[in-house]
Amino acid sequence: MARYEPKTAEPRQQARWAEADAFRTPTEGTGKPKYYVLEMFPYPSGNIHMGHARNYVMGDVVARSKRAQGFDVLHPMGWDAFGLPAENAAIERGIHPGDWTWSNIAAMRDQLKLLGLSLDWSREFATCDPAYYGKQQAWFLELLKRGLVYRKDSVVNWDPIDNTVLANEQVVDGRGWRSGALVEKRKLNQWFLRITDYADDLIEGLKDLEGRWPDKVRLMQENWIGKSRGATLWWTIAEAPDFLPESPAGEPNHARDPVEVYTTRPDTLFGASFLALAADHPLTRAVAEHRPDVADFIATCARSGTSEADIEKAEKLGVDLGIRVRHPFDPDRTVPVWAANFVLSTYGSGAIFGCPAHDQRDFEFATKYGLPILPVVKPDGAGDDFAVGDEAYTGPGAIFQSDFLDGLTVEAAKAEAIARLE
């Protein structure tokens, strides 16, 4: 058997594919079923690496498999080429960002072709091409006309080297995924899309993917859609340090104003043993102006990852702010207010109530800092002496030790609690 020589065999076979235009997707109907394969577009840094090979080989396996099964497969390639990273790289080299970007694209195209991928290169485009971003701008203006985009202030992950905002998933161990710079938290005025206006339809559509997409991926999509049902609560401040000033007009959640909390578990309110605020919550920052330990805590949180995965893996840390608030259903009962590293200002109002008996993150936090763990949901068949063990109980059951909610199921208790709050 002849020895396989990739340096001669690969170019020879790829030349045959190119001459036959083997991977061009038909534009006219052929009667065959259609299949679309799209991997994440690469950023044109100038060189591919093993991550690129892994990503595009996996996609190519799918594309080739579907072709073998009789599908017309659309498998295109594009370049995620717009934005400040390209500008910064061009500034460093003293060249025009367009020249730098297009030369990198040419180099990486040649490198990718060496992999023998079954791509339809006739469909190639780059996001910095006016023919592409002009369509994006027109789409944005249509959304604006329909009231589906708006502006507001929000805390973001800021990369001081790339001078750009990063998604939570682009912060790795507190550093920008591309530049490696320590990420800062900044409040910026930015555009938002009203995705939640379509949340019900989007979540309903996920049901069509049952059995076709992994459960984990569908759950990630549902979390990204961000639809949640719950209640907004106001916890009146009962005790606070003397150094906290009276709140400026028009600034809720600051200093001595009641603390706003959004929750999807109002059924567990009687199990609350603390409030936890985000590190950049206005009340946390107000205390930090007088307490160096709180200021240090804020700085530590600003350097940490903010993705769901990062928060789940990280040790639960906090600092007592020296404030107590009144329980919304029992004004004679107060709970302490902490700042915690697992609370994000981007969720709700940046404040939660902690029910350690029925939420694992709250359980870990309460266990670490010696806070009370008060069970209020007992499994079927359990008595009123039910207590949680080494982890929170998050299953179904009946409400107990909860005044007017006693005896209700979890869902019925949620509805009753919301009705009382309204």
URTAQUI-V847779 format. One record per backbone hydrogen bond with DSSP energy under -0.5 kcal/mol. NH is the residue of the N-H (numbers start at 1). CO is the residue of the C=O. If there is no record, write none. Layout:
nh;co
NH;CO
NH;CO
This chain:
nh;co
5;3
6;4
8;5
9;5
10;6
11;6
12;8
13;9
14;10
15;11
16;12
17;13
18;14
19;15
20;16
21;17
21;18
22;17
24;21
35;72
37;35
37;74
38;36
42;78
45;43
52;49
53;49
54;50
55;51
56;52
57;53
58;54
59;55
60;56
61;57
62;58
63;59
64;60
65;61
66;62
67;63
68;64
69;65
70;67
71;66
72;33
73;71
74;35
75;73
79;125
80;42
81;79
86;83
87;83
88;84
89;85
90;86
91;87
92;88
93;89
94;90
95;90
100;96
101;97
102;98
103;99
104;100
105;101
106;102
107;103
108;104
109;105
110;106
111;107
112;108
113;109
114;110
114;111
115;112
116;113
117;112
119;117
120;75
121;119
123;120
124;121
125;77
127;79
129;126
132;129
133;129
134;130
135;132
136;132
137;133
138;134
139;135
140;136
141;137
142;138
143;139
144;140
145;141
146;142
147;144
148;143
150;192
152;190
154;188
156;186
157;166
158;156
158;184
159;157
159;164
160;158
160;182
163;159
164;159
166;157
170;167
171;168
172;170
172;175
173;171
175;172
176;181
177;170
180;176
183;174
184;158
186;156
186;184
188;154
188;186
190;152
190;188
192;150
194;148
195;193
197;194
198;195
199;196
202;198
203;199
204;200
205;201
206;202
207;203
207;204
208;205
209;206
210;207
211;213
212;209
213;209
218;214
219;215
220;216
221;217
222;218
223;219
224;220
225;221
226;222
227;222
231;263
233;261
235;259
236;234
238;324
239;324
244;241
251;248
253;258
254;251
256;245
257;254
259;235
260;258
261;233
262;351
263;231
268;265
269;266
271;268
272;269
273;354
274;354
275;336
276;352
277;338
278;350
279;343
281;278
283;253
285;281
286;282
287;283
288;284
289;285
290;287
291;287
294;291
295;291
296;292
297;293
298;294
299;295
300;296
301;297
302;298
303;299
303;300
304;301
307;168
311;307
312;308
313;309
314;310
317;315
319;339
321;337
323;337
324;239
325;335
326;236
327;330
327;333
330;327
333;330
335;325
336;273
337;323
338;275
338;336
339;319
340;277
341;317
343;340
347;344
348;346
350;347
352;276
354;274
355;353
358;355
359;356
363;359
364;360
365;361
366;362
367;363
368;364
369;365
370;366
371;366
374;271
374;372
375;373
378;398
382;379
386;383
389;391
393;357
394;392
398;378
399;408
400;376
405;402
406;403
407;399
408;405
410;397
413;409
414;410
415;411
416;412
417;413
418;414
419;415
420;416
421;417
422;418
